[in-house]
Amino acid sequence: MKKLKLICIPPAGGTAAAYWKWKPYLYPSIELVSVELSGKGSRFSQPLYENVEEAVFDILSSIRKDISGCTYAVFGHSMGAMLAFELLHALESTGFNLPVCSFFSGKNPPHQATYKNRHLLNDEEFWDEIRRIGGTPEEVLVNLEVRELLSPILRRDFKLVDTYKSTPGRAAINCPFVVMNGDKDSLISTEKMKEWELYSKCKTNLHDFKGGHFFIFDNAEEVVKMVNQYLLRHVPLND
C-alpha cells in the first residue's frame, strides 16, 4: 500500500523517539519518518551541528530516499520548526518536489526570532531556563551526572536557535502551512504566529491547543487527529 510519509524533525535536545508516541494515532495510510539529528539518540557518537546550514544539509541527505518520488509532508516543533522551514528552501533549491503540507509548531516565524544568548548562560541559569520551558523530567533536572551529559547537546541546539537569522528577500514557498501553538507556551506569541503566512504562497491555517511548549506530546492524540485531517486528502491512491 502506498503511504504518505510524514517527516518529523525533533525539538532542541530531542531524538527521533520523541515522535514515536504519535504512531498509534496516525492513519494507517500515513507513515511516520522521525528524523534522527546528528549527535542524538542512535547517532549519539556523531558530531553535533556547527550551524543551521549543516543541520539542514544533513537532514536532506537523511530523508532523500524517503521523499524521492513520494507524497510527503513535513512537521517541525520548536527548533525542529526552524529547521523544517530552512529545509523547504533547500528542497526547492535542489529541485525536489515540495511537501503537500508543512506543519510548524511552537516557534515564532523566522523574522520574529527573539531569543538571546541562552547557550551562554551559566549552569544554574541555563538549567533554570530548561525548567521554565518544560518537558524535562524533574529527575533529570536534579541529576548532576545526567545534566553534565546533556548540557553540551542542549547548549549547541540553543546556539543554533539563538543565532539563527533567516535569509531576507527569499520568495515565499509554494506549500500550504499549518501553524500551531500551546495556549500556555511562554516562548511564542499567538499574534506573531499569524505572520507565518508571509512565507507561503498558499493558505496558512492556525490552531491553538491547550498546553505549554510541549503540547504536541502532552496532547498527542488531539494533535495527531488534526494532522490526519490535513493529510488524508493527500494520501496516494493505490492501484
C-alpha positions in Angstrom: 0.0 0.0 0.0 1.3 3.4 -1.0 1.6 5.7 2.0 2.1 9.4 2.6 5.3 10.0 4.5 5.3 12.4 7.5 8.8 13.7 8.0 9.1 14.9 11.7 12.0 16.9 13.0 12.5 17.0 16.8 12.9 20.0 19.0 16.2 21.0 20.8 17.6 18.1 22.7 15.1 15.7 21.2 15.7 12.4 19.4 13.7 10.6 16.8 11.9 8.7 19.6 10.1 11.9 20.6 7.5 11.3 17.9 7.1 7.6 18.4 4.1 8.1 20.7 2.3 9.5 17.7 2.3 6.2 15.9 -0.9 4.7 17.4 -2.9 7.8 16.4 -1.8 8.2 12.8 -3.9 6.8 9.9 -2.6 3.5 8.6 -2.0 5.3 5.2 0.5 7.8 6.9 4.0 6.6 7.6 6.0 8.3 10.3 9.6 9.1 9.4 11.1 10.6 12.5 14.5 12.3 11.8 17.5 11.4 14.0 19.7 14.5 14.2 23.5 14.1 14.4 24.7 13.7 18.0 21.4 12.5 19.3 19.8 9.1 20.0 21.1 6.4 17.6 23.6 8.9 16.2 24.9 10.0 19.6 28.5 9.3 18.7 28.4 11.6 15.7 29.3 15.3 15.9 26.8 18.0 16.8 26.0 20.6 14.2 28.0 23.8 13.9 25.3 25.8 12.2 21.8 25.6 10.7 23.1 25.1 7.2 25.0 22.0 8.2 21.9 20.6 10.0 19.7 21.2 7.0 22.1 19.6 4.6 22.3 16.5 6.9 18.5 16.3 7.2 18.1 16.5 3.5 20.7 13.8 3.0 19.0 11.5 5.5 15.5 11.8 4.1 16.4 11.9 0.4 15.3 8.3 -0.2 12.1 8.7 1.8 10.9 11.6 -0.3 12.1 10.8 -3.8 9.0 10.1 -5.9 6.8 10.0 -2.8 4.0 12.1 -1.4 5.1 13.6 1.9 4.6 16.2 4.5 7.0 17.9 7.0 6.4 18.6 10.7 8.8 20.5 12.9 8.4 21.6 16.5 10.3 24.5 18.1 13.9 24.2 16.8 12.6 21.5 14.5 10.2 24.1 13.0 13.1 26.4 12.3 15.0 23.5 10.6 11.8 22.4 8.7 11.4 25.9 7.3 15.0 26.0 6.1 14.6 22.5 4.7 11.8 23.7 2.5 14.1 26.2 0.9 16.8 23.6 0.5 14.3 21.2 -1.1 13.2 23.9 -3.5 16.7 24.9 -4.5 17.8 21.3 -5.1 14.8 20.5 -7.3 12.8 18.2 -5.1 9.1 18.3 -5.1 7.8 20.2 -2.1 5.7 18.6 0.6 2.0 18.6 0.3 1.8 20.4 3.6 4.2 21.8 6.2 3.5 22.0 9.9 5.2 24.5 12.2 4.7 24.1 15.9 5.8 26.1 18.9 8.0 28.5 17.0 7.6 32.2 16.1 8.0 33.0 12.4 11.6 33.5 11.2 11.6 37.3 11.3 10.3 37.2 14.9 13.1 35.2 16.4 13.7 37.0 19.7 15.9 34.5 21.7 19.1 35.9 23.2 22.3 34.0 24.1 20.7 31.4 26.3 23.5 29.0 25.3 26.0 31.2 27.1 24.2 31.2 30.5 26.0 29.8 33.5 24.9 26.4 34.6 22.4 27.5 37.2 20.7 30.0 34.9 20.8 27.6 31.9 19.0 24.8 33.8 16.5 27.2 35.3 15.7 28.1 31.6 15.3 24.4 30.8 12.9 24.0 33.7 10.9 27.1 32.6 10.5 25.7 29.1 9.2 22.4 30.5 9.3 19.0 29.0 12.3 17.7 31.0 11.6 15.3 33.9 12.4 16.6 37.4 14.7 13.6 37.9 16.8 14.8 35.0 16.9 18.4 36.2 18.3 17.4 39.6 20.7 14.7 38.4 24.1 16.4 38.0 25.6 13.5 36.0 22.8 13.5 33.5 22.9 17.3 33.3 26.6 17.1 32.5 25.9 14.7 29.7 23.1 16.7 28.2 24.4 20.2 28.7 26.7 20.3 25.6 23.9 18.9 23.4 21.3 21.4 24.7 23.7 24.3 24.6 24.6 23.6 21.0 21.0 23.3 20.0 20.2 26.5 21.7 23.1 28.2 19.9 21.5 27.2 16.6 18.3 28.8 17.6 19.7 31.8 19.4 22.0 32.8 16.5 19.6 31.9 13.6 18.8 34.6 11.1 16.5 33.9 8.2 17.9 35.0 4.8 16.0 38.2 3.7 14.4 38.6 0.3 13.7 35.0 -0.4 10.5 34.2 -2.3 7.5 32.7 -0.4 7.3 28.9 -0.6 4.6 27.2 -2.7 3.4 25.0 0.1 0.4 25.2 2.5 1.4 25.9 6.1 -0.3 24.7 9.3 0.8 26.6 12.3 0.1 25.5 15.9 0.9 26.5 19.4 0.0 25.8 23.0 -2.1 28.4 24.8 0.3 28.4 27.8 3.5 28.5 25.8 5.6 31.4 27.1 8.1 31.1 24.3 5.8 32.2 21.5 3.3 34.9 20.7 -0.1 33.9 19.2 -0.2 37.3 17.3 3.3 36.7 15.9 2.4 33.2 14.8 -0.1 34.6 12.4 2.8 36.0 10.4 3.9 32.6 9.2 1.5 33.3 6.3 4.1 35.8 4.9 6.3 32.8 4.0 3.8 30.8 2.0 2.2 31.4 -1.4 -0.6 29.1 -0.3 -3.1 29.1 2.6 -1.8 29.2 6.2 -4.0 27.8 8.9 -3.5 28.4 12.6 -4.5 26.2 15.5 -4.4 26.7 19.3 -4.1 23.8 21.6 -4.3 23.6 25.4 -0.9 23.2 27.0 2.6 24.6 27.3 5.6 24.4 24.9 5.4 20.6 24.5 1.7 20.4 23.9 2.3 18.2 20.8 3.5 15.4 23.0 1.3 16.1 26.1 -1.8 16.2 23.8 -0.5 13.7 21.2 -3.9 12.2 20.3 -5.6 15.6 19.7 -2.7 17.0 17.7 -2.3 13.9 15.5 -6.1 13.9 14.9 -5.7 17.3 13.3 -2.6 16.3 11.4 -4.6 13.3 10.0 -7.4 15.6 8.9 -5.0 17.8 6.8 -3.1 14.9 5.3 -5.9 12.4 4.5 -6.8 14.3 1.3 -3.3 13.8 0.0 -2.9 10.1 0.7 -1.8 8.3 -2.5 -4.5 6.2 -4.2 -3.5 2.6 -4.6 -3.9 0.5 -7.7 
